[in-house]
Amino acid sequence: MVIDTAIVPVAGLGTRLLPLTQAIAKELLPLAGKPTLQYVLEELWLSGVRRTILVTSPAKSTIADCFQQDAALERHLQETGKPELVEQLWSQSPAAAMQLETAIQTEQLGLGHAVAVGESLAAGQPVVVALGDCVIDSPSRGGVVQRMIDLYDQHEADIVIAFESVSPDKVDRFGIADPLSDDSVFQLADLVEKPSPSVAPSNLAVAARYVFSPQIFDALRSTARGKNNEIQLTDAIRQMIHSGARAWGVQLETGERRFDMGNLESYTESFIHFALADPRLREVVKRAGREAGSQRETD
Ligand code: UTP
């Protein structure tokens, strides 16, 4: 089965990034020269997704506008002798052919609720869910999402989740896999939300990418509000697993890494990673780092 639809929730309040997120959606924060969400859409495009349902909020409804062709700007750049800048616009990205649709989450009732808001546009089909504030940088073209879609198909799975290995002292920050084997692709016995290191079943943390059968929407409907009065996606996944759903995990490969804009530390680390990967910025970042280091030594 071809899975060509993704739900990308971008409606969160981003309170950990205030006051920044009063002015700019965290999903639009720059990573080197591009907004975060552009990386997400390009990653999905390369994995075969052709239609993306952006779950936005009334306050963030303009996010989708950043991914429209701007004919007036293109004309201006052509007429003022800057055709090379046209090359850098969203309209020139291969992913610009992505069909973008918007669903509005009117109340921020959590990630599970945001996914449920995409249900009617998903129209009974299996979907990829990709968090709009996380990028998976991958050296391979289709990346982890393509491997997840292939696995979903081959094993007639109901749930496939990407996992990243984290250091044991960080397991209490993430949903953690209870895997049935040590393989890089494994069946999932359970998910444990933010376990303490002493009881964690593994150090494999959920990495912002999922593939779901349409059953996820039934599970979300019967999921009660949990922590913070929110509908937690993890609770719906666990409900499905406990009712016998076929759940698989796929580990990120060597060279693949998840970047998270959710807090200032991880955003700063992400920005530096992408700036160092950009030939236009690499030397600037290195020089600024050296100068800041020597300035501190003289302070
Ligand atoms: P987070 O778990 O980081 O939550 O969302 P948040 O509410 O945005 O941020 P904080 O905790 O207040 O700082 C992960 C992804 O899910 C989306 C977010 O926009 C982000 O891309 N999300 C989260 C929604 O779309 N709706 C929600 O109700 C919650």
Residues whose N, C-alpha, C, O or C-beta is under 5 A from the ligand:
A	BS01	UTP	P9 V10 A11 G12 L13 G14 T15 R16 L17 V55 E107 Q108 L109 G110 L111 A114 L131 G132 D133 G262
